[in-house]
Amino acid sequence: MGQNPTQLGRLIEQVMQSFGLGERFHGWQAVRLWPEIVGPEIAKQAKAVRFSEGVLTVVVEKDAWRQELEMHLERILFKFRSLPGGGAVKKIVLKAGSSSEKRDGKIDD
């Protein structure tokens, strides 16, 4: 009698939307899914650390990687938007920082 993952995902989505938490939930998902979206090589160099008001903030340690990522931001946004709720990510901001910097866990409205 168990539900399949797709049905369960839709149910969670509906519950989150009903509580007005849809965008916050999708923002948290964007931070969590960053490594899957960009792949392991990029994920080692750039870490999603925050989502706030439609903006996903990514910390990049090396300037060369930041420049490389700048050229691929539209493709990365397209990948996010292909996911359920991925439209919550309106913009990706790359900032200089340490690749060991941890996510601040802050997901703002």
C-alpha positions in Angstrom: 0.0 0.0 0.0 3.0 2.3 -0.1 3.1 5.3 -2.4 5.7 5.6 -5.1 8.3 8.4 -4.7 6.7 10.6 -7.4 3.3 10.6 -5.6 5.0 11.2 -2.2 7.0 14.1 -3.7 3.8 15.7 -5.0 2.2 15.3 -1.6 5.1 17.0 0.1 5.0 19.7 -2.5 1.3 20.3 -1.8 1.8 20.4 2.0 4.7 22.8 1.7 2.7 25.1 -0.6 -0.3 25.0 1.7 1.8 26.3 4.6 3.4 29.0 2.3 6.8 27.3 2.6 7.2 26.2 -1.1 9.9 28.7 -2.1 11.9 28.2 1.1 11.7 24.5 0.7 12.9 24.7 -2.9 15.7 27.1 -1.9 16.9 24.5 0.7 16.6 21.9 -2.0 18.7 24.0 -4.4 21.5 24.3 -1.8 21.3 20.5 -1.1 21.2 19.5 -4.8 24.0 21.8 -6.0 26.6 19.0 -6.2 24.2 16.8 -8.3 23.4 19.7 -10.6 27.0 20.8 -11.3 28.8 17.5 -10.9 31.6 16.4 -8.5 34.5 18.3 -10.1 32.8 21.7 -9.8 31.2 20.8 -6.5 34.8 20.4 -5.0 35.6 24.0 -6.1 32.3 25.7 -5.6 29.8 25.2 -2.7 26.2 26.5 -2.5 25.9 28.0 0.9 22.7 30.1 1.0 19.4 30.7 -0.6 17.6 34.0 0.0 14.8 35.8 -2.0 15.4 33.7 -5.1 19.2 34.0 -5.0 21.5 31.0 -4.6 24.8 32.1 -3.2 27.8 29.9 -4.2 31.3 30.3 -2.6 34.1 29.7 -5.1 37.7 29.5 -3.8 39.7 30.2 -7.0 39.1 33.1 -9.3 39.7 30.9 -12.4 36.9 28.6 -11.3 34.6 31.6 -10.7 35.3 32.8 -14.2 34.6 29.3 -15.6 31.3 29.1 -13.7 30.2 32.5 -14.9 30.2 31.1 -18.4 27.9 28.2 -17.4 25.4 30.0 -15.1 22.6 29.9 -17.7 23.1 26.2 -18.2 23.1 25.6 -14.5 20.0 27.7 -14.0 18.3 25.7 -16.8 19.1 22.5 -14.9 17.6 23.8 -11.7 14.5 25.0 -13.6 14.0 21.5 -15.0 13.4 20.2 -11.5 10.1 20.4 -9.6 10.2 23.8 -7.8 13.5 24.7 -9.5 12.0 28.0 -10.6 12.6 29.3 -7.1 16.2 29.9 -8.1 16.0 33.2 -10.0 19.7 34.0 -9.9 23.1 32.5 -8.8 25.6 34.7 -7.2 29.3 33.6 -7.1 31.4 35.0 -4.3 35.0 34.5 -3.4 35.7 32.4 -0.3 37.1 29.1 1.0 35.8 25.9 -0.5 35.8 24.5 3.1 33.3 27.2 4.1 30.2 25.5 5.4 26.7 26.2 4.5 25.3 28.7 6.9 22.0 26.9 6.9 20.2 30.1 6.4 17.3 29.9 4.0 15.5 33.3 4.0 12.2 34.3 2.6 
